[in-house]
Amino acid sequence: MNTCTGSVIIRRMELEDVPTAHAIDMMSFNLPWPERSFRYEVSDNLNSRCWVTEVVVDGMPRVVGMLVLWLVLDEVHIATLAVHPEFRRRGIANRLLVESLRIAHDEGALCAMLEVRAGNIPAQEMYRKLGFDAVGRRPQYYRDNGEDAILMTLDRLTDISTPASEICRTSKTKDDA
């Protein structure tokens, strides 16, 4: 098992990060995005905000998490969020989501929404701890197995926070470094 040392850095995804983000997506989901979709989100979609989380592993920075959200008017739609399997259950997804929503709020977002698999209880629990509420169900949303999606919303982005104890050692955005 890898250990997280030093800083957790959350920064904008760059084109050079796309292969790693795509690899994390493929390890995390039955229906991963094509690599070209990540490229489009990073370089062409003006509503997209793409983020990665880096940690230091064996003295080298390594991208271990990624998130893509769409900012449309005053609403955030979390499109995808994943952490490399070796780095899960360490608060990385939580921190990545909180930072991206905080920055989206600074850009004018007031609320957020996402879909999550009905069977993905750990993710639903993380979202609930952050203040998201289950407000609906999208029947047979996922094409691979017909699983329903739970629609979750956070009505006030000003309510979001994360306890420092849930963050792997220290954290900062690239701008803080």
MDTraj code that builds the backbone (N, CA, C; nanometers):
import mdtraj as md
import numpy as np

residues = "MET ASN THR CYS THR GLY SER VAL ILE ILE ARG ARG MET GLU LEU GLU ASP VAL PRO THR ALA HIS ALA ILE ASP MET MET SER PHE ASN LEU PRO TRP PRO GLU ARG SER PHE ARG TYR GLU VAL SER ASP ASN LEU ASN SER ARG CYS TRP VAL THR GLU VAL VAL VAL ASP GLY MET PRO ARG VAL VAL GLY MET LEU VAL LEU TRP LEU VAL LEU ASP GLU VAL HIS ILE ALA THR LEU ALA VAL HIS PRO GLU PHE ARG ARG ARG GLY ILE ALA ASN ARG LEU LEU VAL GLU SER LEU ARG ILE ALA HIS ASP GLU GLY ALA LEU CYS ALA MET LEU GLU VAL ARG ALA GLY ASN ILE PRO ALA GLN GLU MET TYR ARG LYS LEU GLY PHE ASP ALA VAL GLY ARG ARG PRO GLN TYR TYR ARG ASP ASN GLY GLU ASP ALA ILE LEU MET THR LEU ASP ARG LEU THR ASP ILE SER THR PRO ALA SER GLU ILE CYS ARG THR SER LYS THR LYS ASP ASP ALA".split()
xyz = np.array([
    [0.0842, -0.1171, 0.0000],
    [0.0000, 0.0000, 0.0000],
    [0.0891, 0.1239, 0.0000],
    [0.0548, 0.2197, -0.0856],
    [0.1299, 0.3443, -0.0915],
    [0.0897, 0.4341, 0.0239],
    [0.1820, 0.5160, 0.0661],
    [0.1503, 0.6113, 0.1710],
    [0.1565, 0.7514, 0.1151],
    [0.0698, 0.8335, 0.1664],
    [0.0624, 0.9736, 0.1274],
    [0.1560, 1.0503, 0.2191],
    [0.2514, 1.1201, 0.1616],
    [0.3435, 1.1986, 0.2430],
    [0.3436, 1.3417, 0.1950],
    [0.3740, 1.4321, 0.2855],
    [0.3826, 1.5723, 0.2474],
    [0.2473, 1.6276, 0.2107],
    [0.2435, 1.7065, 0.1056],
    [0.1241, 1.7799, 0.0671],
    [0.0323, 1.7003, -0.0231],
    [-0.0947, 1.7299, -0.0095],
    [-0.1953, 1.6910, -0.1071],
    [-0.2215, 1.8181, -0.1857],
    [-0.1976, 1.8142, -0.3140],
    [-0.2143, 1.9328, -0.3979],
    [-0.3329, 1.9105, -0.4905],
    [-0.4245, 2.0039, -0.4877],
    [-0.5384, 2.0029, -0.5781],
    [-0.5142, 2.1140, -0.6776],
    [-0.5168, 2.0753, -0.8055],
    [-0.4874, 2.1736, -0.9091],
    [-0.5711, 2.1443, -1.0326],
    [-0.5743, 2.2407, -1.1225],
    [-0.6453, 2.2213, -1.2492],
    [-0.5809, 2.1076, -1.3279],
    [-0.6658, 2.0275, -1.3885],
    [-0.6170, 1.9212, -1.4764],
    [-0.5599, 1.9860, -1.6020],
    [-0.4461, 1.9356, -1.6450],
    [-0.3828, 1.9811, -1.7678],
    [-0.3873, 1.8681, -1.8697],
    [-0.3627, 1.9007, -1.9963],
    [-0.3673, 1.7968, -2.0996],
    [-0.2730, 1.6808, -2.0687],
    [-0.1594, 1.7109, -2.0054],
    [-0.0638, 1.6048, -1.9717],
    [-0.1205, 1.5076, -1.8672],
    [-0.2217, 1.5506, -1.7915],
    [-0.2835, 1.4662, -1.6890],
    [-0.3903, 1.3737, -1.7446],
    [-0.4350, 1.3985, -1.8666],
    [-0.5485, 1.3251, -1.9214],
    [-0.5258, 1.1741, -1.9229],
    [-0.4113, 1.1224, -1.9687],
    [-0.3949, 0.9757, -1.9667],
    [-0.4077, 0.9165, -1.8257],
    [-0.3558, 0.9855, -1.7261],
    [-0.3666, 0.9357, -1.5885],
    [-0.5104, 0.9455, -1.5395],
    [-0.5770, 1.0564, -1.5679],
    [-0.7178, 1.0707, -1.5285],
    [-0.8020, 0.9627, -1.5947],
    [-0.7757, 0.9365, -1.7202],
    [-0.8488, 0.8315, -1.7919],
    [-0.8209, 0.6942, -1.7302],
    [-0.6975, 0.6683, -1.6938],
    [-0.6629, 0.5403, -1.6304],
    [-0.7364, 0.5238, -1.4974],
    [-0.7421, 0.6307, -1.4169],
    [-0.8151, 0.6260, -1.2899],
    [-0.9629, 0.5997, -1.3167],
    [-1.0177, 0.6651, -1.4179],
    [-1.1575, 0.6453, -1.4555],
    [-1.1833, 0.4995, -1.4942],
    [-1.0926, 0.4418, -1.5720],
    [-1.1085, 0.3020, -1.6155],
    [-1.1001, 0.2048, -1.4980],
    [-1.0171, 0.2356, -1.3978],
    [-1.0068, 0.1504, -1.2801],
    [-1.1274, 0.1647, -1.1877],
    [-1.2020, 0.2733, -1.2050],
    [-1.3065, 0.3069, -1.1094],
    [-1.4483, 0.2769, -1.1562],
    [-1.4706, 0.2762, -1.2851],
    [-1.6082, 0.2676, -1.3346],
    [-1.6240, 0.1617, -1.4423],
    [-1.7425, 0.1014, -1.4471],
    [-1.7750, 0.0050, -1.5517],
    [-1.7961, 0.0733, -1.6859],
    [-1.8331, 0.2001, -1.6819],
    [-1.8556, 0.2778, -1.8042],
    [-1.7636, 0.3997, -1.8046],
    [-1.6330, 0.3778, -1.8224],
    [-1.5409, 0.4927, -1.8180],
    [-1.5594, 0.5827, -1.9393],
    [-1.5206, 0.7070, -1.9187],
    [-1.5216, 0.8019, -2.0289],
    [-1.4089, 0.7666, -2.1254],
    [-1.4281, 0.7931, -2.2547],
    [-1.3149, 0.7816, -2.3472],
    [-1.2118, 0.8910, -2.3172],
    [-1.0875, 0.8643, -2.3473],
    [-0.9829, 0.9632, -2.3217],
    [-1.0125, 1.0945, -2.3927],
    [-1.0688, 1.0876, -2.5128],
    [-1.0982, 1.2097, -2.5886],
    [-1.1993, 1.2991, -2.5149],
    [-1.2859, 1.2389, -2.4331],
    [-1.3809, 1.3193, -2.3557],
    [-1.3083, 1.4039, -2.2516],
    [-1.2087, 1.3455, -2.1857],
    [-1.1298, 1.4239, -2.0907],
    [-1.0563, 1.5361, -2.1634],
    [-1.0012, 1.5049, -2.2808],
    [-0.9302, 1.6087, -2.3572],
    [-1.0253, 1.7244, -2.3914],
    [-1.1461, 1.6893, -2.4336],
    [-1.2452, 1.7912, -2.4662],
    [-1.2775, 1.8760, -2.3433],
    [-1.2986, 1.8117, -2.2298],
    [-1.3337, 1.8851, -2.1083],
    [-1.2217, 1.9809, -2.0676],
    [-1.0967, 1.9374, -2.0798],
    [-0.9830, 2.0206, -2.0400],
    [-0.9603, 2.1355, -2.1376],
    [-0.9741, 2.1100, -2.2661],
    [-0.9307, 2.2101, -2.3635],
    [-1.0417, 2.2878, -2.4329],
    [-1.1643, 2.2323, -2.4408],
    [-1.2653, 2.2960, -2.5251],
    [-1.3954, 2.3356, -2.4554],
    [-1.4339, 2.2686, -2.3496],
    [-1.5622, 2.2954, -2.2859],
    [-1.5483, 2.4118, -2.1876],
    [-1.6042, 2.5248, -2.2238],
    [-1.5914, 2.6442, -2.1409],
    [-1.6641, 2.6319, -2.0067],
    [-1.7614, 2.5428, -1.9965],
    [-1.8344, 2.5228, -1.8714],
    [-1.7665, 2.4218, -1.7798],
    [-1.6653, 2.3556, -1.8292],
    [-1.5998, 2.2488, -1.7547],
    [-1.4905, 2.3021, -1.6626],
    [-1.4829, 2.2424, -1.5448],
    [-1.3749, 2.2671, -1.4499],
    [-1.3188, 2.1301, -1.4147],
    [-1.1970, 2.1061, -1.4535],
    [-1.1345, 1.9751, -1.4351],
    [-1.0224, 1.9876, -1.3328],
    [-1.0209, 1.8963, -1.2372],
    [-0.9274, 1.9016, -1.1260],
    [-0.8593, 1.7681, -1.1057],
    [-0.7377, 1.7727, -1.0540],
    [-0.6673, 1.6513, -1.0132],
    [-0.6123, 1.6724, -0.8724],
    [-0.5882, 1.5609, -0.8067],
    [-0.5216, 1.5610, -0.6766],
    [-0.3889, 1.4906, -0.6935],
    [-0.2838, 1.5551, -0.6468],
    [-0.1491, 1.4969, -0.6475],
    [-0.1061, 1.4696, -0.5042],
    [-0.0364, 1.3581, -0.4862],
    [0.0311, 1.3314, -0.3595],
    [0.1741, 1.2921, -0.3927],
    [0.2608, 1.3002, -0.2946],
    [0.3995, 1.2602, -0.3141],
    [0.4113, 1.1129, -0.2754],
    [0.4596, 1.0325, -0.3693],
    [0.4814, 0.8899, -0.3480],
    [0.6257, 0.8600, -0.3846],
    [0.6985, 0.8066, -0.2893],
    [0.8403, 0.7751, -0.3121],
    [0.9168, 0.8964, -0.3658],
    [0.8856, 1.0134, -0.3122],
    [0.9561, 1.1346, -0.3498],
    [0.9103, 1.1999, -0.4786],
    [0.8104, 1.1425, -0.5450],
    [0.7642, 1.1946, -0.6738],
    [0.6158, 1.2295, -0.6662],
    [0.5751, 1.3413, -0.7289],
    [0.4319, 1.3737, -0.7322],
    [0.3571, 1.2742, -0.8210],
    [0.2398, 1.2347, -0.7749],
    [0.1598, 1.1379, -0.8500],
    [0.0134, 1.1809, -0.8462],
    [-0.0500, 1.1855, -0.9627],
    [-0.1928, 1.2157, -0.9707],
    [-0.2689, 1.0911, -0.9255],
    [-0.3522, 1.1089, -0.8218],
    [-0.4259, 0.9949, -0.7661],
    [-0.5767, 1.0174, -0.7640],
    [-0.6211, 1.1361, -0.8011],
    [-0.7640, 1.1639, -0.8046],
    [-0.7973, 1.2611, -0.9145],
    [-0.9214, 1.2543, -0.9605],
    [-0.9644, 1.3474, -1.0651],
    [-1.1123, 1.3765, -1.0480],
    [-1.1512, 1.4941, -1.0931],
    [-1.2897, 1.5376, -1.0886],
    [-1.3165, 1.6274, -1.2084],
    [-1.4328, 1.6086, -1.2687],
    [-1.4800, 1.6982, -1.3739],
    [-1.6167, 1.7477, -1.3302],
    [-1.6328, 1.8787, -1.3312],
    [-1.7639, 1.9366, -1.3045],
    [-1.7965, 2.0342, -1.4147],
    [-1.9260, 2.0575, -1.4296],
    [-1.9735, 2.1573, -1.5249],
    [-2.0398, 2.2689, -1.4463],
    [-1.9991, 2.3909, -1.4739],
    [-2.0581, 2.5085, -1.4121],
    [-2.1490, 2.5738, -1.5150],
    [-2.2793, 2.5646, -1.4913],
    [-2.3784, 2.6196, -1.5831],
    [-2.4628, 2.7199, -1.5047],
    [-2.4473, 2.8452, -1.5418],
    [-2.5098, 2.9555, -1.4701],
    [-2.4697, 2.9490, -1.3230],
    [-2.5637, 2.9216, -1.2337],
    [-2.5298, 2.9185, -1.0906],
    [-2.5333, 2.7770, -1.0340],
    [-2.5259, 2.6767, -1.1210],
    [-2.5351, 2.5373, -1.0766],
    [-2.4127, 2.4573, -1.1195],
    [-2.3669, 2.3728, -1.0283],
    [-2.2582, 2.2796, -1.0565],
    [-2.3176, 2.1417, -1.0793],
    [-2.2730, 2.0758, -1.1841],
    [-2.3062, 1.9356, -1.2055],
    [-2.1754, 1.8570, -1.1950],
    [-2.1660, 1.7695, -1.0948],
    [-2.0473, 1.6852, -1.0819],
    [-2.0605, 1.5759, -1.1871],
    [-1.9728, 1.5787, -1.2861],
    [-1.9806, 1.4840, -1.3974],
    [-1.9102, 1.3524, -1.3647],
    [-1.7925, 1.3613, -1.3033],
    [-1.7212, 1.2404, -1.2639],
    [-1.6216, 1.2754, -1.1537],
    [-1.6013, 1.1789, -1.0650],
    [-1.5094, 1.1934, -0.9526],
    [-1.4578, 1.0551, -0.9196],
    [-1.3256, 1.0409, -0.9154],
    [-1.2679, 0.9104, -0.8830],
    [-1.1294, 0.9273, -0.8226],
    [-1.0923, 0.8293, -0.7410],
    [-0.9604, 0.8226, -0.6797],
    [-0.9013, 0.6860, -0.7126],
    [-0.7725, 0.6846, -0.7404],
    [-0.7022, 0.5595, -0.7683],
    [-0.7313, 0.4599, -0.6560],
    [-0.7579, 0.3330, -0.6896],
    [-0.7941, 0.2342, -0.5866],
    [-0.6955, 0.2246, -0.4698],
    [-0.5669, 0.2437, -0.4946],
    [-0.4678, 0.2331, -0.3871],
    [-0.4746, 0.3487, -0.2881],
    [-0.5490, 0.4549, -0.3220],
    [-0.5521, 0.5744, -0.2383],
    [-0.6914, 0.6070, -0.1854],
    [-0.7842, 0.5134, -0.1991],
    [-0.9204, 0.5367, -0.1513],
    [-0.9295, 0.5274, 0.0003],
    [-1.0369, 0.5820, 0.0527],
    [-1.0674, 0.5793, 0.1974],
    [-0.9671, 0.6602, 0.2794],
    [-0.9098, 0.7646, 0.2172],
    [-0.8139, 0.8522, 0.2852],
    [-0.8597, 0.9985, 0.2845],
    [-0.9823, 1.0224, 0.2408],
    [-1.0337, 1.1590, 0.2377],
    [-0.9969, 1.2380, 0.1140],
    [-0.9338, 1.1738, 0.0167],
    [-0.8893, 1.2457, -0.1033],
    [-1.0080, 1.2908, -0.1871],
    [-1.1053, 1.2036, -0.2104],
    [-1.2231, 1.2421, -0.2889],
    [-1.2991, 1.3532, -0.2188],
    [-1.3115, 1.3413, -0.0889],
    [-1.3800, 1.4425, -0.0093],
    [-1.3144, 1.5783, -0.0280],
    [-1.1843, 1.5838, -0.0120],
    [-1.1108, 1.7102, -0.0231],
    [-1.1189, 1.7669, -0.1644],
    [-1.1063, 1.6799, -0.2641],
    [-1.1135, 1.7230, -0.4032],
    [-1.2510, 1.7830, -0.4330],
    [-1.3549, 1.7177, -0.3866],
    [-1.4897, 1.7679, -0.4084],
    [-1.5114, 1.9009, -0.3362],
    [-1.4710, 1.9079, -0.2109],
    [-1.4892, 2.0315, -0.1335],
    [-1.4152, 2.1480, -0.1991],
    [-1.2903, 2.1268, -0.2364],
    [-1.2130, 2.2364, -0.2988],
    [-1.2749, 2.2809, -0.4300],
    [-1.3160, 2.1853, -0.5135],
    [-1.3730, 2.2216, -0.6434],
    [-1.5049, 2.2964, -0.6252],
    [-1.5854, 2.2558, -0.5272],
    [-1.7117, 2.3256, -0.5020],
    [-1.6876, 2.4640, -0.4417],
    [-1.5866, 2.4744, -0.3572],
    [-1.5538, 2.6052, -0.2989],
    [-1.5141, 2.7039, -0.4099],
    [-1.4325, 2.6561, -0.5021],
    [-1.3880, 2.7422, -0.6116],
    [-1.5038, 2.7752, -0.7055],
    [-1.5905, 2.6753, -0.7322],
    [-1.7091, 2.7009, -0.8153],
    [-1.8000, 2.8044, -0.7481],
    [-1.8109, 2.7962, -0.6166],
    [-1.8893, 2.8966, -0.5428],
    [-1.8282, 3.0351, -0.5629],
    [-1.6961, 3.0430, -0.5574],
    [-1.6285, 3.1703, -0.5810],
    [-1.6567, 3.2238, -0.7211],
    [-1.6877, 3.1326, -0.8153],
    [-1.7199, 3.1716, -0.9531],
    [-1.8688, 3.2006, -0.9715],
    [-1.9470, 3.1887, -0.8648],
    [-2.0888, 3.2224, -0.8743],
    [-2.1860, 3.1070, -0.8577],
    [-2.1374, 2.9861, -0.8390],
    [-2.2281, 2.8721, -0.8213],
    [-2.2964, 2.8798, -0.6855],
    [-2.4237, 2.8457, -0.6836],
    [-2.5017, 2.8482, -0.5609],
    [-2.5397, 2.7082, -0.5124],
    [-2.5491, 2.6126, -0.6057],
    [-2.5932, 2.4781, -0.5700],
    [-2.5198, 2.3762, -0.6568],
    [-2.5342, 2.2495, -0.6187],
    [-2.4662, 2.1424, -0.6926],
    [-2.5566, 2.0210, -0.7019],
    [-2.5335, 1.9406, -0.8034],
    [-2.6075, 1.8157, -0.8191],
    [-2.5171, 1.7109, -0.8810],
    [-2.5561, 1.5852, -0.8609],
    [-2.4822, 1.4733, -0.9180],
    [-2.5715, 1.3512, -0.9216],
    [-2.5310, 1.2534, -1.0008],
    [-2.5927, 1.1218, -1.0002],
    [-2.4905, 1.0234, -0.9460],
    [-2.5373, 0.9275, -0.8678],
    [-2.4512, 0.8243, -0.8122],
    [-2.5263, 0.6921, -0.8207],
    [-2.4521, 0.5855, -0.8459],
    [-2.5162, 0.4539, -0.8546],
    [-2.5898, 0.4218, -0.7253],
    [-2.7078, 0.3632, -0.7395],
    [-2.7878, 0.3259, -0.6220],
    [-2.7095, 0.2316, -0.5312],
    [-2.6233, 0.1494, -0.5878],
    [-2.5468, 0.0529, -0.5089],
    [-2.4160, 0.1066, -0.4532],
    [-2.3799, 0.2293, -0.4857],
    [-2.2535, 0.2855, -0.4380],
    [-2.2769, 0.3581, -0.3053],
    [-2.2960, 0.2785, -0.2030],
    [-2.3285, 0.3319, -0.0702],
    [-2.2146, 0.4167, -0.0120],
    [-2.0861, 0.3749, -0.0242],
    [-1.9796, 0.4606, 0.0300],
    [-1.9793, 0.6019, -0.0294],
    [-2.0010, 0.6130, -0.1599],
    [-2.0048, 0.7459, -0.2225],
    [-2.1254, 0.8242, -0.1720],
    [-2.2401, 0.7599, -0.1636],
    [-2.3597, 0.8287, -0.1132],
    [-2.3372, 0.8798, 0.0289],
    [-2.2716, 0.8001, 0.1116],
    [-2.2435, 0.8420, 0.2490],
    [-2.1513, 0.9636, 0.2520],
    [-2.0473, 0.9640, 0.1654],
    [-1.9578, 1.0795, 0.1592],
    [-2.0364, 1.2046, 0.1197],
    [-2.1218, 1.1930, 0.0173],
    [-2.1990, 1.3077, -0.0278],
    [-2.2931, 1.3571, 0.0825],
    [-2.3561, 1.2644, 0.1529],
    [-2.4472, 1.3039, 0.2624],
    [-2.3714, 1.3792, 0.3717],
    [-2.2518, 1.3311, 0.4058],
    [-2.1723, 1.3994, 0.5093],
    [-2.1387, 1.5427, 0.4690],
    [-2.1322, 1.5666, 0.3394],
    [-2.1025, 1.7008, 0.2900],
    [-2.2275, 1.7868, 0.2754],
    [-2.3441, 1.7287, 0.3027],
    [-2.4677, 1.8051, 0.2970],
    [-2.5570, 1.7771, 0.1779],
    [-2.5173, 1.6870, 0.0888],
    [-2.6020, 1.6509, -0.0245],
    [-2.7227, 1.5709, 0.0258],
    [-2.8366, 1.5906, -0.0387],
    [-2.9578, 1.5154, -0.0092],
    [-2.9991, 1.4368, -0.1325],
    [-3.0481, 1.3156, -0.1109],
    [-3.1063, 1.2365, -0.2202],
    [-3.2437, 1.2953, -0.2498],
    [-3.2638, 1.3389, -0.3744],
    [-3.3889, 1.4060, -0.4097],
    [-3.4650, 1.3355, -0.5210],
    [-3.4053, 1.2331, -0.5782],
    [-3.4737, 1.1634, -0.6857],
    [-3.3986, 1.0393, -0.7284],
    [-3.4584, 0.9701, -0.8223],
    [-3.4020, 0.8463, -0.8736],
    [-3.4193, 0.8472, -1.0248],
    [-3.3157, 0.8096, -1.0956],
    [-3.3231, 0.7974, -1.2409],
    [-3.3215, 0.6474, -1.2721],
    [-3.4378, 0.5907, -1.3033],
    [-3.4453, 0.4451, -1.3266],
    [-3.3597, 0.4018, -1.4456],
    [-3.2895, 0.2918, -1.4268],
    [-3.2085, 0.2280, -1.5322],
    [-3.1149, 0.3265, -1.6006],
    [-3.0543, 0.4138, -1.5240],
    [-2.9673, 0.5202, -1.5752],
    [-2.8379, 0.4656, -1.6341],
    [-2.7837, 0.3611, -1.5721],
    [-2.6539, 0.3087, -1.6149],
    [-2.6739, 0.1968, -1.7167],
    [-2.6142, 0.2165, -1.8350],
    [-2.6333, 0.1253, -1.9477],
    [-2.5728, -0.0122, -1.9256],
    [-2.4661, -0.0223, -1.8448],
    [-2.3978, -0.1513, -1.8335],
    [-2.4833, -0.2574, -1.7641],
    [-2.5630, -0.2168, -1.6649],
    [-2.6424, -0.3162, -1.5925],
    [-2.7831, -0.2674, -1.5590],
    [-2.8218, -0.1532, -1.6104],
    [-2.9552, -0.1003, -1.5859],
    [-2.9781, -0.0494, -1.4445],
    [-2.8686, -0.0295, -1.3691],
    [-2.8809, 0.0187, -1.2313],
    [-2.9375, 0.1602, -1.2289],
    [-3.0163, 0.1874, -1.1264],
    [-3.0702, 0.3214, -1.1079],
    [-2.9610, 0.4157, -1.0595],
    [-2.9819, 0.5432, -1.0871],
    [-2.8973, 0.6488, -1.0310],
    [-2.9778, 0.7220, -0.9248],
    [-2.9109, 0.7567, -0.8181],
    [-2.9698, 0.8426, -0.7161],
    [-2.9268, 0.9861, -0.7487],
    [-3.0223, 1.0753, -0.7607],
    [-2.9949, 1.2154, -0.7857],
    [-2.9784, 1.2833, -0.6503],
    [-2.8636, 1.3481, -0.6314],
    [-2.8349, 1.4151, -0.5048],
    [-2.8054, 1.5620, -0.5324],
    [-2.8534, 1.6471, -0.4435],
    [-2.8301, 1.7897, -0.4595],
    [-2.7787, 1.8501, -0.3295],
    [-2.7046, 1.9566, -0.3461],
    [-2.6602, 2.0408, -0.2360],
    [-2.7140, 2.1800, -0.2670],
    [-2.8103, 2.2239, -0.1889],
    [-2.8812, 2.3471, -0.2217],
    [-2.8019, 2.4734, -0.1945],
    [-2.7072, 2.4665, -0.1014],
    [-2.6300, 2.5866, -0.0666],
    [-2.4827, 2.5502, -0.0577],
    [-2.4062, 2.5948, -0.1548],
    [-2.2628, 2.5639, -0.1529],
    [-2.1919, 2.6275, -0.0346],
    [-2.2514, 2.7287, 0.0244],
    [-2.1883, 2.7913, 0.1404],
    [-2.1853, 2.6974, 0.2607],
    [-2.2653, 2.5901, 0.2576],
    [-2.2722, 2.4963, 0.3706],
    [-2.1637, 2.3901, 0.3675],
    [-2.0872, 2.3813, 0.2605],
    [-1.9940, 2.2700, 0.2455],
    [-1.8636, 2.2969, 0.3195],
    [-1.8158, 2.1932, 0.3856],
    [-1.6859, 2.1996, 0.4533],
    [-1.6378, 2.0576, 0.4749],
    [-1.5126, 2.0432, 0.5123],
    [-1.4573, 1.9117, 0.5408],
    [-1.3676, 1.9215, 0.6623],
    [-1.3801, 1.8269, 0.7545],
    [-1.2909, 1.8293, 0.8703],
    [-1.1470, 1.8044, 0.8290],
    [-1.0539, 1.8781, 0.8887],
    [-0.9125, 1.8614, 0.8562],
    [-0.8661, 1.7189, 0.8818],
    [-0.9281, 1.6490, 0.9761],
    [-0.8868, 1.5124, 1.0073],
    [-0.9126, 1.4158, 0.8932],
    [-0.9985, 1.4536, 0.7969],
    [-1.0286, 1.3658, 0.6854],
    [-0.9333, 1.3858, 0.5681],
    [-0.8389, 1.4756, 0.5825],
    [-0.7460, 1.5063, 0.4742],
    [-0.6126, 1.4398, 0.5031],
    [-0.5568, 1.3747, 0.4029],
    [-0.4296, 1.3035, 0.4175],
    [-0.3189, 1.4025, 0.4483],
    [-0.2738, 1.4001, 0.5708],
    [-0.1708, 1.4911, 0.6243],
    [-0.2076, 1.6356, 0.5987],
    [-0.1340, 1.7080, 0.5163],
    [-0.1665, 1.8482, 0.4899],
    [-0.2211, 1.8593, 0.3503],
    [-0.2880, 1.9672, 0.3235],
    [-0.3389, 1.9886, 0.1893],
    [-0.3289, 2.1346, 0.1534],
    [-0.3190, 2.1588, 0.0264],
    [-0.3202, 2.2950, -0.0237],
    [-0.3459, 2.2898, -0.1716],
    [-0.4005, 2.3982, -0.2235],
    [-0.4153, 2.4083, -0.3678],
    [-0.2814, 2.4523, -0.4238],
    [-0.2662, 2.4368, -0.5532],
    [-0.1400, 2.4750, -0.6168],
    [-0.1107, 2.6233, -0.5959],
    [-0.2178, 2.7034, -0.5912],
    [-0.1982, 2.8469, -0.5711],
    [-0.1411, 2.8793, -0.4341],
    [-0.1661, 2.7917, -0.3349],
    [-0.1134, 2.8130, -0.2004],
    [0.0332, 2.7731, -0.1877],
    [0.0804, 2.6914, -0.2797],
    [0.2164, 2.6353, -0.2692],
    [0.3229, 2.7403, -0.2895],
])
top = md.Topology()
chain = top.add_chain()
for i, resn in enumerate(residues, 1):
    res = top.add_residue(resn, chain, resSeq=i)
    for name in ("N", "CA", "C"):
        top.add_atom(name, md.element.get_by_symbol(name[0]), res)
traj = md.Trajectory(xyz[None], top)
